[in-house]
Amino acid sequence: MRSATVRTSVLATATCLTLAACAQGTAGEGGGGGDAAEFDPEAELSGEMSIMGFGLSDEIAEVRYAKAQEALGDGVELSLVEGDLDIQQFLSSVAAGDPPGLVYANRDQIGTFASRGAIVPLDACIEGERIDTSVFREPSLNQVTFGGSVYGVPEFNQVQITMANASLLDAAGLTVEDVNGSDWEAVTAATTALTQGNGGSLSVIGFDSKLPEFLPLWARSNGVDLLSEDGRTAQLDDPAVIEALEFAVGVYDAQGGFGAVKAYRDAADFFGEGNQFATNVLGAMPMENWYVNVLNEVSADATMAFDTFRSKDGEPLAFAGGSAWAIPAGTEDTQGAACRFIRTMTATDTWMAAAEERVALRAEQGRLFTGLLTGNAEADERIRSELMTEEAPEPWASAIEAIYEANEASFTYPANPADAEFKTAWQDGVNRVLNGQASAADSMAQAQEEAQAALDEAWSEWDAEQE
């Protein structure tokens, strides 16, 4: 959903939701937001609270949810609106005065939600429930900090690493260093060496640069971000961005064009035994860390090679994404319970308990535990040091090492009030180039105008509200 829709929906039907109003309540008595002292981590809570966007999809969710229920006590009855967050449904519920008690959202949605008054600042919650924000990774916390206040508590973290088919590399006389992004000329040469067929007769994808999603990664590798540090200025027409886009698109052009690569890529059994690596039809690509688990489960015998994705100066690099917990506006009666739920779900000990359950299940299934990345750096370190086996076989030991190295070298963009519109602008710009509709320079010039207009409008509204 475009953030223009977000803005229109909330402004037209929920103008009464101001940030000041959202912060009021008596959390210690089962309400929410105002004085930090009102959030009492020892208080007994009661009432009903719904949670939108979160489901019990695996043991990691189940263990933590059980811990949170225990922390809330028998007086609080929880209900789940499972499935990915429906943004329109969420905003409509806030506008109608019937919001869920908690919302589980992508971190890059938090800025828009906060600027529109759809969620409340969590400073009082964090202080009152004694949530130690120092344990959270700085990039993930920056993504949920807007206007000087924290509006979300980070949950999972995901990063990219380089994944490659070792057999195809060996046959072409290459190594994973040729495709880890550190040398763009080497990537181009490797693409030519690995690719089999062309266009409609493509039988092996040499290299997938993962556009449009990974443009931020290629741009940062070339020394520039798509958005300024203060979140107010788009940098989509920067020459370094255009150069990065031209390179990443050129990788597809060398294989018959993006359309041919995408069609062949989409035909693969991505989550099954017939995935691109297991069937030897993909040379290499950057990909999110969770795919290591998929590969280990469905094709553990595939000949793989792993490394971090690397910048042009050879340093590890990853564009972090992930989820966060936020408390909707208009939930004064349940904010105390919501805050305690958040504290428990993201606590180090809770993550440890969940990871221990996953290790046990993996052991029963004869599978390897490949790690767990969260927004909580303390939890990540304990999970790795206390639960990770030191005897992981290759190539999975290299995968684990790459994942944790990438996690330490991740970056994000700051929260801003036009995050969806900004993302739409740059992705549309990339897609125009991929589809042959415009040159990289012309398309990103258009994207720059669209993104900056959206940012200017959204920030202007926010700034006016603060005066």
C-alpha positions as CSV (number, residue, x, y, z in Angstrom):
1,M,0.0,0.0,0.0
2,R,1.4,3.4,-0.9
3,S,1.9,5.8,2.0
4,A,-0.2,8.4,0.2
5,T,-3.1,6.0,1.1
6,V,-1.8,5.8,4.6
7,R,-1.7,9.5,5.0
8,T,-5.2,10.1,3.4
9,S,-6.8,7.4,5.5
10,V,-5.5,8.5,8.8
11,L,-5.8,12.2,8.2
12,A,-9.3,12.0,6.8
13,T,-10.8,9.7,9.4
14,A,-8.6,10.0,12.4
15,T,-7.6,13.6,12.8
16,C,-8.4,13.4,16.4
17,L,-5.4,11.1,17.0
18,T,-2.6,13.4,18.0
19,L,0.6,12.2,19.5
20,A,-0.1,14.1,22.7
21,A,-3.4,12.3,23.1
22,C,-1.9,9.0,22.3
23,A,0.5,9.4,25.2
24,Q,-2.1,9.7,27.9
25,G,-3.4,7.0,30.2
26,T,-2.7,5.0,33.4
27,A,-0.7,2.0,32.4
28,G,0.0,0.8,35.9
29,E,-3.7,0.5,36.3
30,G,-4.3,-1.3,33.0
31,G,-4.1,1.8,30.9
32,G,-1.3,3.3,28.8
33,G,1.1,6.0,28.0
34,G,1.6,9.1,30.2
35,D,4.0,9.2,33.2
36,A,6.8,6.7,33.0
37,A,6.2,5.7,36.6
38,E,2.8,4.5,35.7
39,F,4.3,1.5,33.9
40,D,5.0,-0.8,36.8
41,P,6.7,-4.1,35.8
42,E,5.3,-5.8,38.9
43,A,1.7,-4.6,38.6
44,E,-1.1,-7.1,38.1
45,L,-2.9,-6.5,34.8
46,S,-6.3,-7.5,33.5
47,G,-8.5,-7.2,30.4
48,E,-8.6,-8.4,26.8
49,M,-5.9,-7.5,24.2
50,S,-5.8,-8.4,20.5
51,I,-2.6,-8.5,18.5
52,M,-2.5,-7.8,14.8
53,G,0.1,-9.1,12.3
54,F,1.6,-11.9,14.5
55,G,1.1,-15.6,14.3
56,L,2.4,-18.8,16.0
57,S,4.1,-20.1,12.9
58,D,7.0,-21.9,14.5
59,E,8.6,-22.9,17.8
60,I,10.4,-19.5,18.1
61,A,7.0,-17.7,18.1
62,E,5.3,-20.3,20.3
63,V,7.9,-20.3,23.1
64,R,8.1,-16.6,23.3
65,Y,4.3,-16.1,23.2
66,A,3.9,-18.6,26.0
67,K,6.5,-16.6,28.0
68,A,4.6,-13.4,27.3
69,Q,1.3,-14.9,28.4
70,E,2.9,-16.1,31.6
71,A,4.3,-12.6,32.3
72,L,0.9,-11.0,31.8
73,G,-0.8,-13.4,34.2
74,D,-4.2,-15.0,34.1
75,G,-6.0,-11.6,34.1
76,V,-5.1,-10.7,30.5
77,E,-6.8,-12.6,27.7
78,L,-4.9,-12.4,24.4
79,S,-6.2,-13.0,20.8
80,L,-4.3,-13.0,17.6
81,V,-5.2,-11.6,14.2
82,E,-2.8,-13.8,12.4
83,G,-1.2,-13.3,9.0
84,D,0.9,-10.5,7.6
85,L,-0.1,-7.0,8.8
86,D,-2.9,-5.6,6.7
87,I,-2.0,-2.0,6.7
88,Q,-5.4,-0.7,5.5
89,Q,-7.2,-2.9,8.1
90,F,-4.9,-1.6,10.8
91,L,-5.3,2.1,10.0
92,S,-9.0,1.7,9.6
93,S,-9.3,0.1,13.0
94,V,-7.3,3.1,14.5
95,A,-9.5,5.6,12.7
96,A,-12.7,3.8,13.8
97,G,-11.5,3.9,17.5
98,D,-11.3,0.1,17.6
99,P,-7.5,-0.6,17.3
100,P,-5.7,-3.8,18.3
101,G,-3.8,-3.6,21.5
102,L,-0.5,-4.4,19.7
103,V,0.7,-4.4,16.1
104,Y,3.6,-6.4,14.6
105,A,5.0,-4.4,11.7
106,N,8.0,-4.1,9.4
107,R,10.4,-1.6,10.9
108,D,10.4,0.5,7.7
109,Q,6.7,1.1,8.3
110,I,7.2,2.7,11.8
111,G,8.0,6.2,10.6
112,T,4.8,6.6,8.6
113,F,2.7,5.1,11.4
114,A,4.3,7.4,14.0
115,S,4.0,10.6,11.9
116,R,0.3,10.0,11.3
117,G,-0.4,9.3,15.0
118,A,-1.4,5.7,14.4
119,I,1.0,4.4,17.0
120,V,2.3,5.9,20.3
121,P,5.8,6.8,21.5
122,L,7.2,4.1,23.8
123,D,9.6,6.2,25.9
124,A,7.4,5.9,29.0
125,C,6.8,2.2,28.3
126,I,10.5,1.6,27.9
127,E,11.4,3.4,31.1
128,G,8.5,2.1,33.2
129,E,8.9,-1.6,32.2
130,R,12.7,-1.3,32.4
131,I,13.3,-2.3,28.8
132,D,17.1,-2.1,28.3
133,T,17.4,-0.5,24.9
134,S,21.2,-0.6,25.1
135,V,21.1,-4.3,24.1
136,F,19.4,-3.5,20.8
137,R,21.4,-3.1,17.6
138,E,21.8,0.5,16.8
139,P,20.7,0.2,13.1
140,S,17.5,-1.6,14.1
141,L,16.7,0.9,16.9
142,N,17.4,3.8,14.5
143,Q,14.7,2.4,12.2
144,V,12.0,2.7,14.8
145,T,13.1,6.1,16.3
146,F,11.2,9.1,14.9
147,G,11.1,12.7,16.1
148,G,13.4,11.8,19.0
149,S,11.2,9.1,20.4
150,V,11.2,5.3,20.1
151,Y,8.0,4.0,18.5
152,G,8.8,0.4,18.1
153,V,10.8,-2.3,19.8
154,P,12.9,-4.4,17.3
155,E,12.3,-8.1,16.9
156,F,13.9,-10.3,14.3
157,N,16.8,-9.0,12.1
158,Q,17.6,-10.2,8.6
159,V,20.7,-9.5,6.6
160,Q,22.1,-10.7,3.2
161,I,25.0,-12.9,2.5
162,T,26.5,-14.3,-0.7
163,M,25.3,-17.8,-1.6
164,A,26.8,-19.8,-4.5
165,N,26.9,-23.2,-6.1
166,A,30.4,-24.5,-5.4
167,S,30.3,-27.1,-8.2
168,L,29.5,-24.5,-10.8
169,L,32.2,-22.2,-9.4
170,D,34.7,-25.0,-9.5
171,A,33.8,-26.0,-13.1
172,A,34.3,-22.4,-14.2
173,G,37.6,-22.0,-12.3
174,L,36.1,-19.5,-9.9
175,T,35.8,-19.1,-6.1
176,V,33.2,-17.4,-4.0
177,E,35.4,-14.4,-3.8
178,D,34.7,-13.8,-7.5
179,V,31.0,-13.4,-6.7
180,N,30.8,-11.7,-3.3
181,G,30.5,-8.2,-4.7
182,S,33.9,-6.9,-3.7
183,D,35.1,-6.7,-7.4
184,W,32.4,-5.7,-9.9
185,E,34.6,-6.6,-12.8
186,A,35.0,-10.1,-11.3
187,V,31.3,-10.4,-10.9
188,T,30.7,-9.5,-14.5
189,A,33.3,-12.0,-15.7
190,A,31.9,-14.7,-13.4
191,T,28.4,-14.1,-14.7
192,T,29.7,-14.7,-18.3
193,A,31.6,-17.8,-17.2
194,L,28.7,-19.3,-15.2
195,T,25.8,-18.5,-17.5
196,Q,24.6,-21.3,-19.8
197,G,22.2,-20.4,-22.6
198,N,20.8,-16.9,-23.2
199,G,17.4,-15.3,-23.2
200,G,14.8,-17.8,-24.0
201,S,17.2,-20.7,-23.9
202,L,18.7,-19.9,-20.5
203,S,19.6,-23.0,-18.6
204,V,21.9,-21.7,-15.8
205,I,21.7,-18.2,-14.3
206,G,25.2,-17.1,-13.7
207,F,24.6,-14.4,-11.2
208,D,21.4,-12.8,-9.8
209,S,21.9,-9.3,-8.5
210,K,18.5,-9.4,-6.9
211,L,16.9,-6.3,-8.3
212,P,14.9,-4.3,-7.5
213,E,15.0,-5.2,-3.8
214,F,18.8,-5.0,-3.3
215,L,19.6,-1.6,-4.9
216,P,20.3,-0.2,-1.4
217,L,23.0,-2.9,-1.0
218,W,24.7,-2.2,-4.3
219,A,24.5,1.6,-3.8
220,R,26.1,1.4,-0.3
221,S,28.8,-0.9,-1.8
222,N,29.5,2.0,-4.1
223,G,29.7,4.5,-1.3
224,V,26.3,6.1,-1.2
225,D,22.9,5.7,0.5
226,L,19.5,6.2,-1.2
227,L,18.4,8.4,1.7
228,S,20.2,11.0,3.8
229,E,21.1,10.4,7.4
230,D,18.3,12.7,8.6
231,G,15.7,10.9,6.4
232,R,14.7,14.2,4.7
233,T,16.6,14.1,1.4
234,A,16.4,11.5,-1.4
235,Q,19.7,10.7,-3.1
236,L,18.4,8.5,-5.9
237,D,20.0,10.5,-8.7
238,D,23.5,10.5,-7.1
239,P,26.0,9.4,-9.8
240,A,27.1,6.5,-7.5
241,V,23.6,5.2,-7.3
242,I,23.2,5.4,-11.1
243,E,26.5,3.6,-11.5
244,A,25.5,0.8,-9.1
245,L,22.1,0.4,-10.9
246,E,23.8,0.3,-14.3
247,F,26.1,-2.4,-13.1
248,A,23.4,-4.6,-11.4
249,V,21.2,-4.3,-14.5
250,G,24.1,-5.1,-16.7
251,V,24.5,-8.4,-15.0
252,Y,21.0,-9.3,-16.3
253,D,21.6,-7.9,-19.7
254,A,24.6,-10.2,-20.1
255,Q,22.2,-13.2,-19.6
256,G,19.6,-12.2,-22.1
257,G,17.8,-9.5,-20.0
258,F,16.0,-9.3,-16.7
259,G,12.8,-10.8,-18.1
260,A,14.5,-14.0,-19.2
261,V,16.3,-14.3,-15.9
262,K,13.2,-13.6,-13.8
263,A,11.1,-16.0,-15.8
264,Y,13.6,-18.8,-15.3
265,R,14.2,-17.9,-11.6
266,D,10.5,-17.8,-10.8
267,A,10.0,-21.3,-12.3
268,A,12.3,-22.8,-9.7
269,D,11.1,-24.7,-6.6
270,F,12.6,-22.0,-4.4
271,F,11.5,-23.6,-1.0
272,G,11.8,-27.2,-2.0
273,E,14.3,-29.9,-3.0
274,G,14.2,-28.6,-6.6
275,N,15.6,-25.2,-5.6
276,Q,18.0,-23.4,-8.0
277,F,21.2,-24.4,-6.1
278,A,20.2,-28.1,-5.6
279,T,19.4,-28.4,-9.3
280,N,22.6,-26.6,-10.5
281,V,20.8,-23.8,-12.4
282,L,22.1,-20.8,-10.4
283,G,25.7,-19.8,-9.9
284,A,25.4,-17.2,-7.2
285,M,23.3,-14.4,-5.6
286,P,23.1,-12.3,-2.5
287,M,20.2,-13.5,-0.4
288,E,18.7,-13.0,3.1
289,N,20.1,-15.2,5.9
290,W,16.9,-17.1,6.5
291,Y,17.4,-18.9,3.2
292,V,20.3,-20.8,4.7
293,N,17.9,-22.6,6.9
294,V,15.7,-23.5,3.9
295,L,18.7,-24.9,2.0
296,N,19.9,-26.8,5.0
297,E,16.5,-28.4,5.5
298,V,15.6,-29.3,1.9
299,S,18.9,-29.8,0.2
300,A,21.6,-30.3,2.8
301,D,23.8,-32.2,0.4
302,A,23.9,-29.4,-2.2
303,T,27.4,-28.2,-3.0
304,M,27.3,-24.7,-1.6
305,A,29.8,-21.9,-0.9
306,F,29.0,-18.9,1.3
307,D,30.6,-15.6,2.2
308,T,29.4,-12.2,3.4
309,F,28.3,-9.8,0.7
310,R,31.2,-7.3,0.4
311,S,31.6,-3.7,-0.5
312,K,34.0,-2.6,-3.2
313,D,36.7,-2.1,-0.6
314,G,36.2,-5.7,0.5
315,E,34.4,-5.1,3.8
316,P,31.3,-7.1,4.9
317,L,28.1,-5.3,4.2
318,A,24.4,-6.0,4.7
319,F,21.2,-3.9,4.5
320,A,19.2,-4.9,7.6
321,G,15.5,-5.4,7.7
322,G,13.1,-6.9,10.2
323,S,10.1,-6.5,12.4
324,A,9.1,-4.5,15.4
325,W,6.3,-4.3,18.0
326,A,4.3,-1.1,18.3
327,I,1.4,0.1,20.4
328,P,-1.5,1.7,18.4
329,A,-3.1,4.9,19.4
330,G,-6.4,4.8,21.3
331,T,-5.4,1.8,23.4
332,E,-5.1,3.4,26.9
333,D,-6.8,0.5,28.6
334,T,-4.3,-2.1,27.4
335,Q,-1.1,-0.2,27.1
336,G,0.3,-1.6,30.3
337,A,-0.3,-5.2,29.1
338,A,1.1,-4.3,25.7
339,C,4.3,-2.9,27.1
340,R,4.9,-5.9,29.3
341,F,4.2,-8.2,26.4
342,I,6.8,-6.4,24.3
343,R,9.3,-6.5,27.1
344,T,9.0,-10.2,27.5
345,M,8.9,-11.1,23.8
346,T,12.2,-9.2,23.1
347,A,14.0,-10.0,26.3
348,T,17.3,-11.9,26.1
349,D,16.2,-14.8,28.3
350,T,13.1,-15.2,26.2
351,W,15.1,-15.4,23.0
352,M,17.4,-17.9,24.7
353,A,14.5,-20.2,25.6
354,A,13.1,-20.1,22.1
355,A,16.5,-20.8,20.6
356,E,17.0,-23.7,23.0
357,E,13.7,-25.2,21.8
358,R,14.8,-24.8,18.2
359,V,18.1,-26.5,18.9
360,A,16.3,-29.4,20.6
361,L,13.9,-29.8,17.7
362,R,16.7,-29.7,15.1
363,A,18.6,-32.3,17.0
364,E,15.5,-34.6,17.0
365,Q,15.2,-34.1,13.3
366,G,18.9,-34.7,12.7
367,R,19.3,-31.1,11.4
368,L,21.8,-28.4,12.1
369,F,21.0,-25.2,14.0
370,T,22.3,-22.4,11.9
371,G,21.6,-19.5,14.3
372,L,19.0,-16.9,15.0
373,L,19.2,-13.2,14.4
374,T,17.3,-10.7,16.4
375,G,17.4,-7.0,17.0
376,N,18.8,-7.8,20.5
377,A,22.6,-8.0,20.2
378,E,23.0,-9.5,23.7
379,A,20.6,-12.3,22.8
380,D,22.5,-12.9,19.5
381,E,25.8,-13.2,21.2
382,R,24.5,-15.6,23.9
383,I,22.7,-17.8,21.3
384,R,25.9,-18.0,19.3
385,S,28.3,-18.6,22.2
386,E,26.1,-21.0,24.2
387,L,24.0,-22.9,21.6
388,M,25.9,-23.0,18.3
389,T,27.9,-26.1,17.7
390,E,31.6,-25.7,17.1
391,E,31.5,-28.8,14.9
392,A,29.2,-27.6,12.1
393,P,30.2,-29.2,8.8
394,E,31.1,-27.2,5.7
395,P,29.7,-25.4,3.9
396,W,27.3,-24.6,6.7
397,A,30.0,-23.5,9.1
398,S,31.0,-20.9,6.5
399,A,27.3,-19.9,6.1
400,I,27.0,-19.4,9.9
401,E,30.2,-17.3,10.0
402,A,29.0,-15.2,7.2
403,I,25.6,-14.6,8.7
404,Y,27.0,-13.3,12.0
405,E,29.7,-11.3,10.3
406,A,27.1,-9.6,8.1
407,N,24.9,-8.9,11.2
408,E,27.8,-6.9,12.7
409,A,28.2,-4.9,9.5
410,S,24.6,-4.0,8.8
411,F,23.1,-0.6,8.0
412,T,19.5,0.7,7.7
413,Y,17.8,3.9,6.7
414,P,16.3,6.3,9.2
415,A,12.6,6.3,10.0
416,N,10.8,8.9,7.9
417,P,7.1,9.9,7.4
418,A,7.0,8.8,3.7
419,D,8.8,5.5,3.9
420,A,6.4,3.6,1.7
421,E,6.3,6.3,-1.0
422,F,10.0,6.6,-0.9
423,K,10.5,2.9,-1.4
424,T,7.9,2.8,-4.2
425,A,9.7,5.7,-6.0
426,W,13.1,4.0,-6.1
427,Q,11.7,0.5,-6.8
428,D,9.6,1.9,-9.7
429,G,12.8,3.6,-10.9
430,V,14.7,0.4,-10.9
431,N,11.8,-1.5,-12.6
432,R,11.7,1.0,-15.5
433,V,15.3,0.3,-16.2
434,L,14.9,-3.5,-15.8
435,N,12.0,-3.4,-18.3
436,G,13.9,-1.3,-20.8
437,Q,11.6,1.7,-20.4
438,A,14.3,4.3,-19.5
439,S,18.0,4.7,-18.9
440,A,19.3,4.5,-15.4
441,A,20.0,8.2,-15.3
442,D,16.6,9.3,-16.6
443,S,14.6,6.8,-14.5
444,M,16.4,7.7,-11.3
445,A,16.0,11.4,-12.0
446,Q,12.2,10.8,-12.2
447,A,12.4,8.7,-9.1
448,Q,14.3,11.4,-7.3
449,E,11.6,14.0,-8.1
450,E,8.8,11.6,-6.9
451,A,10.6,10.6,-3.7
452,Q,11.7,14.1,-2.8
453,A,8.2,15.5,-3.3
454,A,6.7,12.8,-1.0
455,L,9.4,13.4,1.6
456,D,8.9,17.2,1.5
457,E,5.2,16.9,1.9
458,A,5.3,14.4,4.7
459,W,8.0,16.2,6.6
460,S,6.2,19.5,6.1
461,E,3.1,18.1,7.7
462,W,5.1,16.7,10.6
463,D,7.1,19.9,11.2
464,A,3.9,21.9,11.2
465,E,2.4,19.6,13.8
466,Q,5.4,20.2,16.1
467,E,5.2,24.0,16.0
